[in-house]
Structures are given as structure tokens and as C-alpha cells.
Amino acid sequence: MKKPTKLIISVLAVAFAVGILAGCGGTNEAGITPGSADPGTRTIIDSLGRGVEIPATVEKIVPLGNTPRMITYLGLADKVVGIGGMNRDSITPVTAYAYVNQDRWANVPQVGTDAAGATDYYPEQIISVQPDVILCTYNAELADEIQTKTGIPVVAVPMGTLFQADYEEALRILGDVCGVPDRAEEVISYIHNCLNDLKTRTAGVPDGDKPTILGAAATFKGAHGIEGVYIKYAVFEAIDANDVTTGISDKSGGVLIDKEQIIGWDPQYIFFDSGGVGLVKADYKKNPDFYGHLTAVQEGNLYQYPSSTSYFSNVEIPIVNSYYVASLLYPEQFKDVTFEEKANEIFEFFLDDEDYLSKLEGAGAGYGQVTLED
């Protein structure tokens, strides 16, 4: 009888071991990833390919870099216990995510900043607010450094290129980490729907019927006058506009040009970032003859909109800017769209503020025609 007993015991031991191994072979019902040291954690892979162990449920976050804007779009502003960002005294409605959260984040400690292209963070302050996770748009070296110095998991996502796939990747990772994947997909779908609507409405306009346009007084490394122009500007590309800067470069962004080039282009419409309009008007007083050569000036086709960029790139403002420009260039295609209603619909979706236009207008950053003689 001893041999059968030993055999039974051995079989049971093997079965028990197999059961344990099988249980470790996949995610359990609670969504815990295999390999997590703590059953209350899970491991995610961030955009840098780093495996980061985070709490199964994230309730407290510290967003750094461009993530404060992204988590605002995802409806996560109330989870912020420490914030990285710009000087609070300099916030205007053009930095929309920060402006709508001024009251909400008034007493939230500032634990980092990204000023003038330099990144600075404060490990002691981050540790003191005890976040579940730190979110950032930094490189692997800096993300690892912050994680090592604080002992808090750091998840890195792309900075995000306006209207591009890497922005969607960032939103999806943040949505997964913070437990709002459905909202992330909702934001991505909303952006797609707006862009598709703009493309569909403008697709049938013959190239010969499209007025020539220029985006000037561009915001990059500060405000600029008319000599600061946008090339491959996402706002214009979203509506297939006839941009006079086409062909200058394969790269998108703001550049400084010789003002005489603008006379050569002679755009029919010029759109200014609101922050640079004062510089344009000051230049006009000194050089009225230069402006007198421009068709857009002669015909009164000068307009302003808020800058798409303010402490990294906005998303809601560029979409609204595209609708504004398109409604002026292609009135027939947008005759069923009331700009003010559409703008506030977009602002409400992203910022939970149904009258954000009034905030922009109150700050002198609204939408409208520009008169240089003022």
C-alpha cells in the first residue's frame, strides 16, 4: 500500500504545480498582469517601451510636460495632486487647459516646470503629495531619473503632434493608466469627426477657387510680427487651404522670413495669431508703404485667431481656428455652420466650458477682423 500512496501524493503535487503555472499564464479576472509583485498592481508598457508597475487603480496623479493638457481632455483634472507647468501668474485663456483649471488647481502644489525649453522637477515636493503615478512627456533617461529619485512609477507618453497618431497614442496610454479608456476613444473620435467634416466640406472646392492665404504673426519662441509665418500649418492643412508658403520646407512650424517675400506672395487673406497683432500694428505705423502693397490689406482681409500653441500645442483651439478660417474662405460650404455655436460646442467637449469664446474675447484673443490703423 505504500507505493500507491506515494504515487497519489506525487500526482497531486504535480497537479498543484501545474495549476499554479496555469494561473500565472494570463491576466486574472481582476485585470492583474502576470509578473506583478503586488496583486494590487499591474504592469503597463509606456510609449518608450518601458515596463512600469502601477497601482491597479490610479486615483492620484502628478502630470508633467504636456500631460496636464491631455488629462484635462480626459476629464482627469480632479485626480491631480501635484502639477507641473507654467507660472500661474502668466496663464491666459490661450493656454486653455490651465485657464479652465485655475480654481481647481489653485491649491495644488507646483512640483515641476518646463520653462524656456528647460525641464525642472522637484523630487521632494512630488514625494510629499504621494501620487499613485507620475505622468510625463519626457525621454527615457529623464523618466527613469524621476522614478529613481522619487520611488514613484513614471509613465511616459509622446509629446503629441497636432492631429497625428502619436497624440492618439498618448491619450490611449493615459486613458489606460487612469482607468478612462472609453473617454480616450471618445476624444480621438471627436477629433477625427471634426477633421473629417472639415475635409469633406472643402474637398469639392476647385483649387482655382481657393483664395491664397498666409498665417503670420506666428507664435514660436515668443510672439512675432508679420515676418513670423507658419509653414505646413495644421490649421490650414485641415481645410486644404491654398497656403502661399507651400513648398518652403517639408517641416512644419514657425519661421522668420524676409518681409519682401510676403509682397511676392501677395496673399489674398492673412491670418494673425492674436498675440502678435500688436507687433504688426506697431510695424505698420513705421512702414505703412510696405503694407499698402498687400492685396489682403487693400481689401480688408486681415483676421486674427488665438495661437494654436501656448505652452505646447493646444488641440481645441486649432480645431476652432480651422472652422473659423474655412467659414471665411468657403462661406457656401459652411453656410449651415454657425461659427459661434460650433466653437462653443468644441470648447465644451474639451474644456467643459460652453462659453469659452467669451473668455478669449475678454483677453483680446478672440476671433475677428483686424484693422491696422487702430
Buried (B, 14 or more C-beta within 10 A) or exposed (E): EEEEEEEEEEEEEEEEEEEEEEEEEEEEEEEBBEEBEEEEBBBBEBBBEBEBBBBBEBEBBBBBBBBBBBBBBBBBBEBBBBBBBBEEEEBBBBBBBBBBBEEEBEEBBBBBBBEEEEBEBBBEBBBEBEBBBBBBBBEEEBBBBBBEBBEBBBBBBBBBBBBEEBBBBBBBBBBBBBBBBEBBBBBBEBBEEBBEBBEEBBEEBEEEEBBBBBBBBBBBEEBBBBBBBBBBBBBBBBBBBBBBBEEBEEEEEBBEBEBEBBEEBBBBBBBBBBBBBBBBBEBBEEEEEBBEEBBBBEEEBBBBBBBBBBBBBBBBBBBBBBBBBBBBBBEEBBEEBEBEEBBBBBBBBBBEBEEBBEBBBEBBBBBEEBEBEE
